[in-house]
Amino acid sequence: MKLEVVVQYAVNRRGLPRADTVARWVKAALKGERSQASLVIRFVGNKEIFKLNELFKGKQAHTNVLSFPADDAFGHNPHELGDIVICKPVVAREAMLQRKKLRAHCAHMVVHGVMHLLGYDHVHVRDAREMERREIAILAALGYPNPYLPA
């Protein structure tokens, strides 16, 4: 599989996965879905995620992950999936409160973001179950526990 994952760190990298680890998680999430893909994953702080969530989702709140699928209207590369933005402080806080390892929670956010770029969503119960089922299987193959069970 030809995979291009650009990982950007707009925050202190301490505790965050290396770019090659993030690419491995993306590859696992794409298995059986895409043979080629290009995407950007950006780790950010509270200020940037708040602004993006407000600007693009109309929500004045911090969030853990946002996904921005590539827009076909501009004739982009057909293998370009889009961008994923992950808020380190929110993810770190959630991991602590849920008694999860930060690495495992980051893996979940990457996989969750990729699922959204592939068109999966959790708006309807049936779709949410399918998306969660896929996420659980992908994370298990990577050696991580079910993120939807209490720790």
Contacts in CASP RR format, 6 or more apart in sequence:
PFRMAT RR
TARGET T0000
AUTHOR 0000-0000-0000
METHOD contacts of the structure
MODEL  1
MKLEVVVQYAVNRRGLPRADTVARWVKAALKGERSQASLVIRFVGNKEIF
KLNELFKGKQAHTNVLSFPADDAFGHNPHELGDIVICKPVVAREAMLQRK
KLRAHCAHMVVHGVMHLLGYDHVHVRDAREMERREIAILAALGYPNPYLP
A
1 27 0 8 1.000
1 30 0 8 1.000
1 34 0 8 1.000
1 35 0 8 1.000
1 36 0 8 1.000
1 37 0 8 1.000
2 35 0 8 1.000
2 36 0 8 1.000
2 37 0 8 1.000
2 79 0 8 1.000
3 23 0 8 1.000
3 26 0 8 1.000
3 27 0 8 1.000
3 30 0 8 1.000
3 36 0 8 1.000
3 37 0 8 1.000
3 38 0 8 1.000
4 37 0 8 1.000
4 38 0 8 1.000
4 39 0 8 1.000
5 19 0 8 1.000
5 22 0 8 1.000
5 23 0 8 1.000
5 26 0 8 1.000
5 38 0 8 1.000
5 39 0 8 1.000
5 40 0 8 1.000
5 41 0 8 1.000
6 39 0 8 1.000
6 40 0 8 1.000
6 41 0 8 1.000
7 19 0 8 1.000
7 22 0 8 1.000
7 23 0 8 1.000
7 40 0 8 1.000
7 41 0 8 1.000
7 42 0 8 1.000
7 43 0 8 1.000
8 40 0 8 1.000
8 41 0 8 1.000
8 42 0 8 1.000
8 43 0 8 1.000
9 16 0 8 1.000
9 42 0 8 1.000
9 43 0 8 1.000
10 42 0 8 1.000
10 43 0 8 1.000
10 44 0 8 1.000
10 45 0 8 1.000
10 48 0 8 1.000
11 43 0 8 1.000
11 44 0 8 1.000
11 45 0 8 1.000
11 88 0 8 1.000
11 89 0 8 1.000
12 88 0 8 1.000
13 43 0 8 1.000
15 102 0 8 1.000
15 103 0 8 1.000
16 43 0 8 1.000
16 88 0 8 1.000
16 106 0 8 1.000
17 25 0 8 1.000
17 103 0 8 1.000
17 106 0 8 1.000
17 107 0 8 1.000
22 41 0 8 1.000
22 110 0 8 1.000
24 142 0 8 1.000
25 107 0 8 1.000
25 110 0 8 1.000
25 111 0 8 1.000
25 142 0 8 1.000
26 37 0 8 1.000
26 39 0 8 1.000
26 41 0 8 1.000
26 110 0 8 1.000
26 114 0 8 1.000
28 111 0 8 1.000
28 138 0 8 1.000
28 141 0 8 1.000
28 142 0 8 1.000
29 110 0 8 1.000
29 111 0 8 1.000
29 114 0 8 1.000
29 115 0 8 1.000
29 118 0 8 1.000
29 138 0 8 1.000
30 37 0 8 1.000
30 114 0 8 1.000
30 118 0 8 1.000
31 138 0 8 1.000
33 118 0 8 1.000
34 79 0 8 1.000
34 81 0 8 1.000
34 118 0 8 1.000
36 79 0 8 1.000
37 79 0 8 1.000
37 80 0 8 1.000
37 81 0 8 1.000
38 77 0 8 1.000
38 79 0 8 1.000
38 80 0 8 1.000
38 81 0 8 1.000
38 82 0 8 1.000
39 80 0 8 1.000
39 81 0 8 1.000
39 82 0 8 1.000
39 83 0 8 1.000
39 84 0 8 1.000
39 114 0 8 1.000
39 117 0 8 1.000
40 82 0 8 1.000
40 83 0 8 1.000
40 84 0 8 1.000
41 83 0 8 1.000
41 84 0 8 1.000
41 85 0 8 1.000
41 86 0 8 1.000
41 110 0 8 1.000
42 83 0 8 1.000
42 84 0 8 1.000
42 85 0 8 1.000
42 86 0 8 1.000
43 86 0 8 1.000
43 87 0 8 1.000
43 88 0 8 1.000
44 52 0 8 1.000
44 85 0 8 1.000
44 86 0 8 1.000
44 87 0 8 1.000
44 88 0 8 1.000
45 87 0 8 1.000
45 88 0 8 1.000
45 89 0 8 1.000
46 62 0 8 1.000
46 87 0 8 1.000
46 89 0 8 1.000
46 90 0 8 1.000
48 85 0 8 1.000
48 87 0 8 1.000
49 62 0 8 1.000
49 63 0 8 1.000
49 66 0 8 1.000
49 85 0 8 1.000
49 87 0 8 1.000
49 90 0 8 1.000
50 60 0 8 1.000
50 61 0 8 1.000
50 62 0 8 1.000
52 66 0 8 1.000
52 85 0 8 1.000
53 59 0 8 1.000
53 60 0 8 1.000
53 61 0 8 1.000
53 62 0 8 1.000
53 63 0 8 1.000
53 66 0 8 1.000
54 60 0 8 1.000
56 66 0 8 1.000
56 68 0 8 1.000
57 63 0 8 1.000
57 66 0 8 1.000
62 87 0 8 1.000
62 89 0 8 1.000
62 90 0 8 1.000
63 87 0 8 1.000
63 90 0 8 1.000
64 86 0 8 1.000
64 87 0 8 1.000
64 90 0 8 1.000
64 91 0 8 1.000
64 94 0 8 1.000
64 109 0 8 1.000
65 84 0 8 1.000
65 85 0 8 1.000
65 86 0 8 1.000
65 87 0 8 1.000
65 91 0 8 1.000
65 109 0 8 1.000
65 112 0 8 1.000
65 113 0 8 1.000
66 84 0 8 1.000
66 85 0 8 1.000
67 82 0 8 1.000
67 83 0 8 1.000
67 84 0 8 1.000
67 85 0 8 1.000
67 113 0 8 1.000
67 116 0 8 1.000
67 117 0 8 1.000
68 82 0 8 1.000
68 83 0 8 1.000
68 84 0 8 1.000
68 85 0 8 1.000
69 81 0 8 1.000
69 82 0 8 1.000
69 116 0 8 1.000
69 117 0 8 1.000
69 119 0 8 1.000
70 76 0 8 1.000
70 77 0 8 1.000
70 80 0 8 1.000
70 81 0 8 1.000
70 82 0 8 1.000
70 117 0 8 1.000
81 114 0 8 1.000
81 117 0 8 1.000
81 118 0 8 1.000
82 117 0 8 1.000
84 109 0 8 1.000
84 110 0 8 1.000
84 113 0 8 1.000
84 114 0 8 1.000
84 116 0 8 1.000
84 117 0 8 1.000
86 106 0 8 1.000
86 109 0 8 1.000
86 110 0 8 1.000
91 102 0 8 1.000
91 105 0 8 1.000
91 106 0 8 1.000
91 109 0 8 1.000
92 102 0 8 1.000
94 100 0 8 1.000
94 105 0 8 1.000
95 101 0 8 1.000
95 102 0 8 1.000
95 104 0 8 1.000
95 105 0 8 1.000
98 105 0 8 1.000
98 150 0 8 1.000
98 151 0 8 1.000
99 150 0 8 1.000
99 151 0 8 1.000
100 147 0 8 1.000
100 151 0 8 1.000
104 139 0 8 1.000
104 144 0 8 1.000
104 145 0 8 1.000
104 147 0 8 1.000
105 147 0 8 1.000
107 139 0 8 1.000
107 142 0 8 1.000
107 144 0 8 1.000
108 135 0 8 1.000
108 139 0 8 1.000
108 144 0 8 1.000
108 147 0 8 1.000
111 135 0 8 1.000
111 138 0 8 1.000
111 139 0 8 1.000
112 135 0 8 1.000
115 131 0 8 1.000
115 134 0 8 1.000
115 135 0 8 1.000
120 127 0 8 1.000
120 130 0 8 1.000
120 131 0 8 1.000
120 134 0 8 1.000
121 127 0 8 1.000
121 128 0 8 1.000
121 131 0 8 1.000
122 128 0 8 1.000
122 131 0 8 1.000
122 132 0 8 1.000
132 148 0 8 1.000
135 147 0 8 1.000
136 146 0 8 1.000
136 147 0 8 1.000
136 148 0 8 1.000
139 145 0 8 1.000
139 146 0 8 1.000
139 147 0 8 1.000
140 146 0 8 1.000
145 151 0 8 1.000
END
